[in-house]
Amino acid sequence: MGRRIDKTWIGRVFGFYAEGFRNLSSWGRAVWIVLLIKLFIIFAIIRLIFMPDYLNKNYENDRERGRHVLENLTEN
């Protein structure tokens, strides 16, 4: 069997997944590596390119940002 983490439910869940990843075939590990790289690209790189921090750049304080968001949400 594998190493025992601890008896709490969080430890058991972590141990379950850790044991599963330890026993993956080389093909399974390659699939997980590709998946993690794709997630990194989606959430880190694309966010930087297509989702600039518009509110912080164009408004100086939270009151102005809030007013801008409220105006845009309530437009007809």
Secondary structure, DSSP 8 states (H G I E B T S, - for coil): ------SSHHHHHHHHHHHHHHT--HHHHHHHHHHHHHHHIIIIIHHHHH---HHHHH-SSHHHHHHHHHHHHS--
